[in-house]
């Protein structure tokens, strides 16, 4: 048993040292360490975090050398989406797909993984909603629904009509000649559209695929939507994350600013 613990401890130390030498963020490292511990348990190997108090203290000390506060994506508020709608040329398919991406993202406040997983049968136009069968925080596997506005519905309808898509993924790959492919877009392609948007609108910040999720929450806070409604809209089981995202809201639009 002692030799097994020492071997596992040495492997974990080496892996931790490797993670600390990379540019990974603090919370990413913690998630990776949690995954390692899970597989150690599944393999029925001795867990050095449990077997050795000194190892646990050493590991936590190393990890906590990095800031514990997690930075968040710069918010893309609804005002930016409105600017996109005013400026985007939706005659080319790539422009029309961009409009569908950004409007769907701000309405549903879906994560990138949920956006890319949308299939036609997930969309309920009559009830103005999209079903996400998988969610990062959904432990029960029930999925969640996201709202879509009339603007977004019209854009999706135009996209489906122009492309002839009747089933399968909503957001498809486009060839260099803008021919619609059968495959869904990949994450790197989605991120490229966000970066292109920054250049198109001359934004002062670099948006990420998470910017519409943060921006949707910030917009709702600034427009007086209750925390409970925001939490339900994002499918969160607690108020911690919407409160974290909401730190970016404009204080001149909330609180005492509304009474004096």
N, C-alpha and C positions, 0 to 999 in steps of 0.2 A: 504493500500500500504506500509506504513512504517513498519508494522509488517512482511509483506512478504519479504521486503528487509532485515530486521534484521535476519529472519530465514534463508534466502538464504546465507546471509553474514556469519552467524555462521557455516553453513554447509560447505561453501567453505573454511573458516579458518581452520576447523577441518581437511578437506581433504588435504589442503596444508601442515598443520603440519605433517600429516601422511606421505606425500610424502617426505618431508624434512628429516624425520627420517630414511628413507630407504637409500639404496646404489645406488638408481637410479641416472643416470647422469643428468646434468643440462638441456640439450636439451630434454631429455625424459620427465622430469617434465614439461617443458614448453608445450610440445605436449599434455600431459595429461590435463593440465589446459585449453588448447585451446579446447579440446574435451568437457570438462565440460561446458565451455561457450557456445559451440554450442548447447548442449542439454538443457541448461537453456533457450536459445533463442527459440528452437523448442517447449519447454513446455510453452512458453509465460509467464515465470516467470521474475521478475525484476532482471536485471543483476547488481550485486553490483559494478562491474568494471565501469559501466556507471553511476550508481546512486550515488556512493560515491567516491569522489576524494581521501579521506583519505584511503579507503580500497584499491584502485588501487595502491596508493603509498606504502602502507604496503606490498601488495602482491609482487610488483616488487622489493622492497627492499629485501624481503626474498629470492626470486628466484635469484636475482643477487649476493647473497652472494657466490654462486658457480661460478666457472670460466665460462665465456661466450664462451671461445674457446672450440670447440668440438674436442676431440681426434679422431684419425682415425685408422683403422685396419692397421697392419703391411703389407706392400706390398709383394705379391708373384709375382716377376718379371717373364718374359718369361724364363729366365735362370733356374729358379727353376722348371718350368713345363718341360723344356727339361731334367733336372736331374731326374724328376719323370718318364718320358718316358723311360729313360735309365735304371732305377732301378726297376720299377714295373714289377712284374710277372703277365702277363695278361692271363695266362692259367687258374687260378681259376677265377670264375665269379666276385668275390669281387674285385680282382685286375683289371680286365677288366673294371668293372663299375667305379672304381676310376679313371682310365685313361680317360674314357668318361667324368666324372664329371669335372676334373681339366682342360682338354683341351677345353671342351665346355665353361667352365667358363672364361678362359683367352681370348678366341677368341671373345665371345659375350660381355664380361664384364657385364653380367647379374647379377642382385641381386639374392640372394638365392631363394626368392619367385618365380622369373621368371624361374630359372633353374628347380625347382621342378614342375612347371606347364607345362613344355614342353611335348607336345604330338606328336605322330608320324606325324600327319597331319600338324603340324607346321613346319616341316623340309622340305626345298626345296634343295635337293642335287645338282640339276643342276645349281641353282643360288648361291649355297654355302651360305645359310642363314637360320636362324631360326626366326620365328615370335613369339613375346611375346604379347599376346592379352591384357595383363594388365601391367600397369607400375605405380609405386608409384607417379611419377610426371606427368603422362599423364591425364590431366583434361578433354581432349576431348574424351577419350576412343578409340583412333585410334590404340593404340598399337605401337610397334616398332620392327624393324628387327635387328638381330645381325648376324655378319659375322661368318662363320666357315671355317677353313682351310682344306686343303686336308688331313692333318694328322688326324684332328678331324673327318672328314667324314669317313675315313678308320676305325677309332676306333668305331664309331657309327654303321657302317655297320657290323663290326665283332661282336659287342654286339647284334645286332638284329638277325644276323644269328645264333649265339650260343644259344640265348635264345628263338628264335622263336616268338619274339614280333612282331606283325603286326599292332597293333593299340593301342590306349590308352597311358598312361604315358610312357615316355622314361626311366626315372630313377625309377626303381622298388625296393621295399623291397626285401631283401633276407632272407630266413630262416636260422637258425643256420647251416643247412646242405647245404646252398647256393642254395636252390630251389627258383626260381623266383616267386614272388607273383604278384597278379593282381593290388595291391595298389601301389600308388606312394610312394617314400621315404618321410619321414617326416623331419622337420628341425633338430631335435635333432640327427637323424641318419646322416644327411649331415655334421653337425658340428663334429660328432665323426670321420668322415673320414678325415676332415682337421686336427684334433688333432692327429690321427694316422699317418698322413703324416709327421707331425713335428717330431714324434719319429723315423719314418723310415729314414728320411733324416738328422736327428740330427740338425734340425734348431735351431738357436739361439733365435728365437722368437716364440711366440704362434700364429699361424694363426687362423683367424676366417673365416666364410663363405664370408665375405666382402673382404678378402685379395686378391683374384684374380681380383676383380673389381678395387681395388686400384692399384694392381700390373700391370694390363693391361694398365691403364692410365699412370703410371710412365714409363713403358717400351716404350710407344708411345712417351712420352716427350723426353726420352733419345735418341730415334732414329730419332728425328727431325720431327715427325708428327705435322702438324699445329694444333693449338688450335681449329680451326673451325672443322677440321676433327674428332678430339677427342670428341668434344662436340656432333657431330652427331652420332658417334659410340656408345656413352653412352646414347643417347636419352635425353640429358639435354636441357632445354629451355634457359639456360644462361650458361655463362662460369664459374660461381662461384664455383661449385663443382669440375669440372675437375682441376681448378686452385688450389683448396684446396688439392685434392689428389696429384697433381703434386709437392707439396712442398717437397715430399720425393725423387725427382729425383736426380741423381748423377750429381753435377755441373761440374764435369770433362768431361762430355759427351755433354755439351751444351754451348751455348753462346760463350764467349771469348775463352773457351777451344778449339774451333774449328778454331780459327784464329791465335793463337800464342802458 
